[in-house]
Amino acid sequence: MKVVIFGATGKTGSHLVSQALKQGHHVTAYVRTLSSINNEHPHLKIVVGNVVDLPKLKEAITGADACISVLGGNSLRHPSPDIVDGINCIVHVMEQANVLRFIYMSSIGAGESRDYLPQPLRFMLTDIVLRVPLADHNTNEKRIMDSKLRWTIIRPGGLTNKGITANLKFGSEKTALKGSVRISRANVAAFILYQLNREEFVNKAVWLYE
């Protein structure tokens, strides 16, 4: 499968790239600078550009089978309007290029999943600690949900640097989340790639944790 990955050089994106290549996918990594990623793999293509650069996005997306975004801001206090604008541009170009499969990594606490968290964790995370990034995710989720794409929104719990494990907890139904609600970036990447050819969560938002 030909897959475009946005956020390929981030902590989750690096897992996505390496796992996708090991699975035999042809990966296009969309990056800001060429020096930020090793491009020696024969199935890895690099496209350098800004996420609001429509010609570069068209170059990366045209002919792909699916796109994955694990883009995220670098601040808990400041919004990321460039990423919000970028998701809007990515969706627009995907629709124009008729590349319809899109998987977007959001976060538990976004959308209706806010109500799945117990108090006082719900208040601490969604109203204080993650208030700004969740606002960006909410904007991006709405844009994606209103699109013509065959989307899946992944809402993982708190991200860790542990390895891949079994027995993940996930679903799209209303639930009451319990425990620490954490998950490794490696597990998130593996779950995202597993969804590429599956229909179970098309046009659904999925909570995910260990």
C-alpha positions in Angstrom: 0.0 0.0 0.0 1.2 3.5 -0.8 0.9 5.6 2.4 1.6 9.2 3.1 2.7 10.0 6.7 2.4 13.6 8.1 4.4 14.1 11.3 6.8 11.4 10.1 9.8 12.7 12.2 7.9 12.9 15.5 8.0 10.4 18.3 5.0 8.5 17.0 5.7 9.2 13.4 9.1 7.6 13.5 7.4 4.4 14.8 4.9 4.6 12.0 7.5 5.0 9.3 9.7 2.1 10.5 6.8 -0.3 11.1 5.1 0.6 7.8 8.4 -0.1 5.9 8.9 -3.4 7.7 5.3 -4.4 6.7 6.1 -3.8 3.0 4.3 -0.5 2.5 5.6 2.2 0.2 5.9 5.3 2.4 6.0 8.9 1.5 7.2 10.9 4.5 6.1 14.6 4.4 8.7 16.6 6.3 9.8 20.2 6.7 13.5 19.6 6.2 15.3 16.8 4.3 17.9 16.4 7.1 15.2 15.4 9.6 14.8 11.9 8.3 17.0 9.0 7.0 16.0 8.4 3.4 18.1 5.3 2.6 15.2 2.8 2.4 14.2 1.9 -1.2 10.5 2.1 -0.3 10.7 5.5 1.4 10.1 8.7 -0.5 10.6 12.1 1.0 8.6 15.2 0.2 9.8 18.4 1.8 7.3 21.1 2.3 5.0 23.0 4.6 1.6 21.5 5.5 -0.1 24.5 3.8 1.9 24.2 0.6 -0.8 22.9 -1.8 1.5 22.0 -4.7 3.8 20.0 -2.4 0.8 18.3 -0.7 -0.6 17.4 -4.2 2.8 16.0 -5.1 2.9 13.8 -2.0 -0.8 12.7 -1.9 -1.6 12.1 -5.6 -1.6 8.3 -6.3 -1.5 7.3 -2.7 -3.8 4.7 -1.1 -4.1 6.4 2.3 -2.8 9.3 4.4 -2.0 9.3 8.1 -1.5 12.3 10.3 0.2 12.2 13.6 0.9 15.9 13.6 0.9 17.6 16.9 1.8 21.0 18.5 4.9 21.5 20.6 3.2 23.5 23.4 0.5 23.0 26.0 -0.1 26.7 26.3 -0.1 28.0 22.7 -2.4 26.9 19.9 -1.0 25.5 16.6 -2.9 27.4 13.9 -0.3 26.1 11.3 -1.3 22.5 12.0 -5.0 23.3 12.0 -4.6 25.1 8.6 -2.5 22.1 7.5 -5.1 19.5 8.3 -7.6 21.7 6.3 -5.2 21.7 3.4 -4.5 18.0 3.6 -8.2 17.1 3.6 -8.8 19.5 0.7 -6.0 18.0 -1.4 -7.1 14.4 -0.6 -10.6 15.2 -1.8 -9.3 16.8 -5.0 -7.0 13.8 -5.6 -9.7 11.2 -4.7 -7.4 9.7 -2.0 -10.1 9.0 0.5 -8.7 6.9 3.3 -7.4 9.1 6.2 -6.4 8.2 9.7 -5.9 11.1 12.1 -4.3 10.8 15.6 -6.2 12.9 18.1 -6.3 12.3 21.8 -8.6 11.0 24.5 -10.4 14.0 25.8 -11.3 15.3 22.4 -14.9 15.4 21.2 -17.3 13.2 23.2 -14.5 11.2 24.7 -14.1 14.0 27.2 -17.1 12.6 29.0 -15.5 9.1 29.2 -12.9 10.3 31.6 -13.6 10.1 35.4 -13.5 13.1 37.6 -11.3 14.8 38.7 -9.1 13.5 35.8 -11.5 14.9 33.3 -11.3 18.4 34.7 -7.5 18.3 35.2 -6.7 17.0 31.7 -9.4 18.5 29.4 -10.0 21.8 31.2 -6.5 22.6 32.4 -3.5 20.6 31.2 -4.6 19.7 27.6 -7.1 22.5 27.1 -5.2 24.1 24.2 -4.1 21.1 22.2 -7.6 19.5 22.6 -9.1 22.6 21.2 -6.9 22.2 18.1 -7.9 18.5 17.9 -11.6 19.4 18.2 -11.3 21.8 15.3 -9.4 19.2 13.2 -11.8 16.4 14.0 -14.8 18.5 12.9 -13.1 19.3 9.6 -12.3 15.7 9.0 -15.8 14.5 10.0 -17.4 17.0 7.7 -15.3 15.9 4.7 -15.9 13.3 2.0 -13.1 11.1 3.3 -13.2 7.6 4.7 -11.7 8.7 7.9 -10.8 7.1 11.2 -9.9 9.2 14.2 -7.7 7.6 16.8 -7.8 9.0 20.3 -5.0 7.4 22.3 -4.4 7.9 26.0 -1.2 9.4 27.4 1.7 8.5 25.2 4.7 6.6 26.5 8.0 5.3 25.1 7.4 1.7 25.9 7.4 -1.1 23.3 4.6 -3.0 21.6 2.4 -5.0 23.9 -0.7 -7.1 23.5 -4.2 -6.7 25.0 -5.0 -3.2 23.9 -8.3 -1.7 24.9 -10.2 0.1 22.1 -13.6 0.9 20.8 -15.9 3.6 19.4 -18.8 3.1 21.7 -19.5 5.3 24.8 -17.5 3.9 27.7 -16.1 4.7 31.2 -12.3 4.8 30.9 -10.5 3.5 34.0 -6.9 3.3 35.2 -4.0 5.4 34.0 -5.3 5.4 30.4 -1.8 5.3 28.8 -0.4 3.7 25.7 3.0 3.4 24.0 3.7 5.3 20.8 4.8 2.0 19.3 1.4 0.5 20.1 -0.4 3.5 18.6 1.6 3.2 15.4 0.8 -0.5 15.1 -2.9 0.1 15.7 -3.0 2.8 13.1 -1.4 0.6 10.4 -3.7 -2.3 11.3 -6.7 -0.1 10.5 -5.5 0.8 6.9 -7.3 -2.2 5.3 -10.1 -2.6 7.9 -13.7 -1.3 7.7 -14.7 -1.6 11.4 -13.8 1.9 12.3 -14.3 3.8 9.1 -16.0 7.1 9.8 -15.7 6.5 13.6 -13.6 7.9 16.4 -11.7 5.2 18.4 -10.5 5.5 22.0 -7.3 3.5 22.6 -5.2 2.6 25.6 -3.3 -0.3 27.3 
